[in-house]
Amino acid sequence: MAQLAGLAQPGGPALPLYAVRPAGLSAFAETLPAAQAAGLAAQSFQAGAGEIARLAGPEGLAGAVLGLGTGPALHAFGAAAAALPPGSVWRLESGEAPPDEAALGFLLGGYRYDRLKTSKRFSPALLDRGSASARALILAEAICAARDLINTPPNLLGPQELAAAVAATGARFGAVAEPITGAALAERYPALAAVGAGSERPAAAVRLIWQGSKAGAHSPLISLCGKGVCFDTGGYDLKPSAAMLRMKKDMGGAAILLGLAQAVMALDLPLRLQLRIGCVENAVSGHAMRPSDILQTHAGLSVEVGNTDAEGRLVLCDLLAEAAKESPAWLIDAATLTGAARVALGPDLPALFCTNDDMAETILRAGIAAHDPLWRLPLFAGYDSWLDSPVADLNNVSAKPFAGAIVAALFLKRFVPERISWAHVDAYAWNDANRPGRPEGGEAQTLRALLQAIENNFCASQAL
């Protein structure tokens, strides 16, 4: 396992970190030595979320108390790595927080993407390895790996580098990686290839195939499809400059699902897993697709390009059509697909579209339990005709300025047979500001929710 930034090497001394909610503060203070209880009171500690009080001892710092407030312990513990002395090592004492949730929050709070800085790099407090279960470490590593990919600047992470990252992750767990490039890409995924045609950096796709050690030929197949647009200029329908500033995160869906696949494989769930990632750059050149072009797709449907900036759905439609042929138990795609979803739900609440009510409810419940929420939006059939084209089977956009996230989901739905239980996640994949456990930058939104939903539905597991 890769070394997490907030994880201490085993075997060294560690200070105790206690966690308490406001309702339990008085009872907790009574368990402390009189001098420490007095010090706690002197610091006006109220056990608010992320609030830290230090406990003094004969040799200086003897421990600390973390306030949980009334919200998720996960987020409160996210404050600890930044608030406690840099490089200090802490063990989690039993308290009012689930141990795995506490450890995961601490480790996520220790993350920063600052490896390209030459000075003033973040130095977090460290969590004693004995305080983190194997599961918490697996989740933290998967989430931080996804964050790393989203945060990597686009000159360092193009389509080939993203494809290599997918293959390398699969190799760690014995997955079979199938790279698809060149003429094979254009034949197998023609719409995806058209999106990447404008870039000097060749497009690619990767399919990972994996089976858990306790899975058999008839075990449930979970199929994942991720949008990996490493940078999105908008193509000929060029984005304004301000809208391009965060377009390195347009491969956020790919990063989220690669992180999810990593967690599934590391946990050795009794499943069969397939992951398809489309790796492209949407650029402008003489080879780029144009508005009014007609593209072919893996499913055989023709698509009129109404807008070259609606490229993510063209990447996903080929992947979904192929994945559906194998009749997965669940088919899930994730993408930073529409600004309309952010207008409707804001940056912290990804949109969920789903063709199966039981599947949707399982994912929504898991999101609440994992403090990784989603909100379901409708696949409203009344808007389906908005995608009609006079010259092709469908257009990739609607001429109407309404319901952009729904229309995008309806486009994808055309490529998924009705018999398939399919979920589409439209996520922001970014934190706009630093918050406890959620530093500014790339974020693996819905990874925990989807993992827990898969476990709850297929593995009878009580997940974190």
N, C-alpha and C positions, 0 to 999 in steps of 0.2 A: 504494500500500500504506500502511495506517495505521502511524503511528510506534509501534513497540514500546517499552515502558518501558526495556528494557535494551539498546537499540540506539543507538549513537552516530551522529551526523551524519557523512557521509563527508568525507574530506579532512584530518582533524586528526591529530596525533601519537598514537601508541598504544604501550603497553608490552607486552613479550612475556610470554605466559603459557604455561609449559611444563607438560606433564602426564606423570606417571610412575607406574608400578606398583611395588610393593615389590621385586619381583624385578629390576627394572631401575634401582633407585635408585643403586647403587654406580657402575654404568657412566655414568649421567647425571651424577653429581657430578664425575666425572673430566673431563667436557667443560666445566666451569665454570672461570672464573678462580679462583685459589687463595683469594682473599679471600671470594668468594661461596660456594665450597665449604665454607670454614670457618664462614661464617655459617649455612649450611644445617645443618651438624652441630650448631652451637650452639643452634639452635632445636629440636633433638631431632626433626627431621622424619623420619617413618617411611613416608610415602606412603600413609597410610590414606585411605579414601574421604572426599573432601571436605576433607582437611587442606591448609592453605595455609601456605607459607613465603615470606617476602618476600626479595627479592634486593636488596642495597644497591649503589649506584654512587656515583661522584664527586659527583653532584648530588642524591643522595637515593635514592628508590625507583627501581630500574632494571628490575624485573621481578618475577615470582612463579612459584612452582612449586605445582602442584595435585596432590595425591595421588589416585590412582584406586582404591586398594585392590584387591580382587579381583572386584568386582562391575561392574555396567554403568557405562560412562563417562558415560552420560546423567545419571544421578543424581549422580555425583560433580561434574560440571560445574555441576549445579544449585546447588551450594554457593557457587560463585565470585562470583556477582553480589552476594550478601549479605556475603561475608567480605572482599572486597577494598574499598579505600577508596571511599566514595560518590562517584560522578561521574567516577572515573578510567576511562580508556579502554584496552582490552586487545585485542591481536591474538593469535590462537591459533597457536602454533608447532607444527610437525609433531612428533608424539610417538606415544604408544601408544594414542591414541583415534581412532576414525573421525571425520573432520572435521565431517561433517553432524551426527552424534550429539553431538559436543562443542558445536557452535554452538547446537543446539536446546536442550540442557541448560542452557547459560548463559542463554539468553533466557527459558526457562521459570522459571529461578531469579530473574529480575529482575521477575517479576510479583507485584503485590499489588493487592487491591481496596481502595483507601483513598481513592478520589476524593471520598467524602462526609465525610472528616475535614478539619477546619480547621487542624490542626497535627500535627506529628510524622508526616508522611507518609514512606513508605519511599523512600529514595534509593539505588538500586542502582549498582554499578559497571556500566560500559557495554561492550558488545562492538563492536569496530571492524567496520563494515559489510563490509569486504573479507574478513573471516573467516567470513562466513555465505553459503552458496550461496542461490540463489533458492528452492530447495526447502525448505531449513531455515527461511527467513523465512516462506514460505507456511504451513508446518506450525505454526510458533510463533504466527503471527497467528490461524490457525484455532482453535488450542487456547485461546489467550487470549480470543478472542471468545466461545467457549463458556463459559469460566470467568466472563467478565463477566456473561453472561446469567444463569447460575446464581446468582451472588452478588448480583445486583440485588435490592433489597428488594421485597416483593410490592406495596407501595403504588405503586411506580414501574414495575413490570412486571406488568401484568394481561394478559388475553387479547388485547386489541386491540394493546397495545404489543408483545407477542411476535409477533403476526401481522405487524405493521409491520416488525419486525426481519427476519423471514423474507423478506418482499417486498423490503426494501432490500438484503439480501445477494444475492438473485437479480438485482436490477437492476444491481449492479456487474458482473455477468458475462454480461449479456444473456439471462438466463433469463426465461421467461414466467411471471408470477405470477398465479394464479387465486384470489382471495379468495372464501370462501363464508360467508355470514352470514344471519341472520334466517330467513325462511321456507324459503329454499333450503337452509340448513344442516339444519333440522329434517326436510326431505324426503329429503335425500341421506345425511345421517349422523344418523339419529334417536337412536341410543344416545348418541353424543357430545353431541348437543344436550341430552339429558335430564340428563347430568352437569352441564352448565353452567347449567341452568334455575334453580337456586337462587340464583345470584349476580346482583347488580345490574349487574355488568360483563358485557356480552353475550359469549357464546362465539363462536368463529370457527374456521375451518380455512383453511389455505393450501396450494395445490398449486403447486410449482415444476416447470417443464418446461425441460430444458436439453439441448443436444447439443454435443459437442466439435467443434472445427473440422475434425478429421480423421475424424469419425464420419459414418456414413451411415444410411439408413433401416433397414438390417438389422444395424447394430452392436448389441452387447449392451445390453440395458436393465437398469439397476440401479435398483431401487425402494426407497425408504427411508420408513419411517413412524415418527414420533416422538410420544411422550406429552408434551404440553405443559400439564400441570396447574400453573398459576402459583401457586396456593396450595391446600392440601388440608386442610380442617377435619375431614374424615371424613364430612361430611354429618350426617344424623340419627344415624348410628352414630358419634357425635362422638369424636374422638381425645382422650385426656387432654392437658392443657396441655403437659407435657414433650415429648410426641410431636409437637406442632405447631411446636416451636422451629425446626426445620430444613425445614419444609414449603415454603419458598420454592424449595427444590431439587427439588420434585416435577415440575418441567419439565426436569429434567436430561437425560432421553432426547431431548427435542426439541433441546436445546442441543447435545448430542453429535452428532446427525445433521445439524443445520444446519452445525456446524463441519466435519463430514465432507464435506458437499455443497460447502461453500466451498472446501475443499482440492481436491476433484475438479475443480471448475470453474477454480480458479486454476491448477492444473497442466495444464488443457486435455486431460484424458485422452480417448482415442478411444472414448467411450461415449455412450450416451443415459442421461439421469438424470431420475428423478422423485422429488420429495420431498413428502411429505404430513405436515403438522403439525397436530394438533388442539390448539387453544388454549382452555382453559377454567379456571374456578375452581370448586372443589367447596365450596359454601357451604351454609348452613342458612337457609331461609326458607319461607314458605308455598308457594313455587313449586318447592321442591327435591324431587327424587325421594325416595320413601319405601321402606323395607324392605317387601317383598312386592309392589311395583309390577311390572308386566309391561311390558317395553320391546320395541319393534320394532328391527330392525337393518337395515343396508344389505343384508345377505345374505338377508334374509327370515326368519331365525330369530328366535323370540321368546325373551326372557331374563327370568327372574324375578330381581329384585334381592334377594338374600339378605343383602347387606351393602352399605350405601352407601359404605363406605370402601374397597371393592374397585372403585373407579371407573376406574382407569387402563386396565383391560382392556376396559371399555365404550367408552372413547375410541379405543383401538387397533383394536377388532374391526371397526368400520365402515371405517376407513382401510385395513386389510389386505384386507378383502373387495373393496373397489373396486380397489386396486392389483393384486390377483391377476388381475383380469379381463384385464389387458393382457399377461399371460404374461411377466413379467420373467425374465431369466436368473437373477438373485438378488433375493429379497425379504428385506429386513432391517428389523426394528423394534428400538427401544431404549427402555427405560423404567426409571424407579426404581419397580419394580412391587411387590416384596414384601419385607417384613422377613424372611421365611423364607429368602430367598437369602442375606441377611447372616448369619443364624444358622448356615447351613450352611457358608458360605465366607468370612465376614468382610468387612470393608469394602473391601479392596484387590483382591479377586478376583471380578470380575463372573461371573455364571452365563450360560452359553451353552446354548441349546436349538436343535436343528437337525434338519430332516427329511432332510438329504442328508449322508451320511458324508464324501464328498469335500469338500463345502463346509465342513463342520465342521472337518475336518483342516486345510484351507487357512487358516481363520481362527485356529485354535489355534497353528499353526506361525508365522503372521505375528505373533501376539501375543508369542510367545517372542522372535522376532527383533527386534521393536520395543520390547521391555521394557514391554509393555502387555498382560499376560497375562489370559486367561479360563480358565474351567474348565467342561467340558461336563457337564451333568446330563441325565438321560434323560427323554424323552417317554414315560413308562411307561404303556402302554395299560391296564394293570390298574387304574389309578386313574380312568380316563375316566368310569366310571359314577358316580363321586362327584359329578359335576356334574348328575346327573339331577334333574329337577323334575317334580312331579305336575301342574303347571298350565301349564308352558311347555316349550319345546324344551330349555332347559337353565337352570341357575342360574348366577349369576356367582361363587358360592363353594361350597365343600363344607361339609357339616355336620361333617366329621371334622377334628380339630385337627392333622393330619399333612400333610407334603409340600406346604406352601403354595405354594412356587415352582413345583413340578411341576404342581400343579393349575391355577395361573394360566396356565402355558404351554399346558396341554391345552385350556383355555378358548379361547385365541387360535387354537390349531390347528384348532378347529372351523370357523374362518372362512377357512382357507387350503386350497385344493384340493391333493390329494396329488401332483399333477404338478408343483407349484411347489417349487423349492429355496428354503426359508425358514429364516431364523435369527432367533431372539429373544434379545435381550441384556437381562438383568436386572441393572442396575448401581446402585451407591450414589451415584456422581457427586459425591463429597465427600471432602475430606481432613480428618480430625478434629484434626490437629495439624500444625504446621510441620515439614517435612522438606526436605532439599535438593531444589530444583526442584519441590517439591510443597507450596506454601504452604497453610495452613489455609483451607478454603473450597471453592468449587465446583471440580470436576475433570472434564475431558473423557475419562473412562475409556473405553477401547476405540477411540477415534478413530484412533490410529496403527495399531492392529491391523487395523481394518476397512479403512482406506485401503490398507495394504500387501497385505492379502488380495485386495482388488479388483484392484490392479495386478498382483499375481503371477498371478492367475487369468485376467485378461482383457487385460492390457497388456504381458505379457512384460517387465516392468520390474524392475530390481533396486532395491527401495525402501529407504528409511531405516528 
